[in-house]
Amino acid sequence: MASAEDNTARQADEVEAMSSIYGDEWCTLDEAARSFCISVGNGQDPSRRLSVSLQITLPADYPGQAPPSYQLNGPWLTREDKRTVSARLEEIYSQNLGESVLFLWVECIREFVADASERSQPVWNRYRANQTEEDSDLVEEMLPTILNEENLRSRDLEASDEFTGDEVPPIFHGETITDRRSTFQAHVAPVVTTKQVKLVLRKLLENKKLASATHTIMAYRIDCPVKHAFLQDCDDDGETAAGGRLLHLLQILDVRDAVVVVSRWYGGVMLGPDRFKHINNCARGVLVDNGFVQTAGDVAKDTAKPKKHKARKSKQ
């Protein structure tokens, strides 16, 4: 039986090897908690990009006596996909008891993603047909369906040529909130079209650290004065009900022409309802700090100016 010191030394060697092999793709979430993550993709073709985020926590008795704990995340993954991958990872561990298995796990997931990429081609063809539709209003109306169709989100399947010549709106990043090893960070950008929403999402996910988040929760709200309505939608990304709560926050704050994205890195400890509090708090913070929400002071200034103007007019 391996000693605690032996396990610690072997973990350090394995983590160093993973960092050497995968470079920036291998991220350290919490060094003290031995928590790491890696985004495993299916190659360089941007028109059919799929990826799975693997988050790993190494217990003190790994690899000698226990397996790593892990979490799989991918917006396109079905429950059956996750069961299939989990079964393969557990089989690899059982065949290599007492040995380091992280490299074998990552390559197993890479093989699964490559196979899934081939299976997703018919769905991708339909998606591309929708995106080239000349009727832009129809594309706008279909966006929520496209975002969720067969669990293939636009942020995972966007073609690079579709956005040629478009400028990404400025993106503002908020402060992080950490609670029981889970970390939250909000991002906001001004948008007036759903195309800009997708540009912002794609730009954020080009950052390996943000792409490795366990959940990427999104909500946007665009004012359509001609139609006397708002174009709005949200996405949970596996954090059930979080997207709807984030959109509700935009509504009660009367945020207009903005998309808010909250990245959450799960730390291995269940937060319960507190996770919604942190999501909304960091979203509210980035909105207020960057002028997307009127504060009480702003409202007071705005209401004071018309009153002064009326007073001057009455004297005249």
Secondary structure, DSSP 8 states (H G I E B T S, - for coil): ---HHHHHHHHHHHHHHHHHHHGGGEEEEETTTTEEEEEEES-S-GGG--EEEEEEE--TTTTTT---EEEEE-TT--HHHHHHHHHHHHHHHHHTTTS--HHHHHHHHHHHHHHHHHHTHHHHHHHHHHHT-S-HHHHHHHHHHHHHGGG--HHHH--GGGGTT------EE---EEETTEEEEEEEEE-SSHHHHHHHHHHHHTSHHHHT-SEEEEEEEEEETTTTEEEEEEE-TTSTTHHHHHHHHHHHTT--SEEEEEEEE--SS--TTHHHHHHHHHHHHHHHHTTSS--HHHHHHHHHHHHHHHHHHHH-
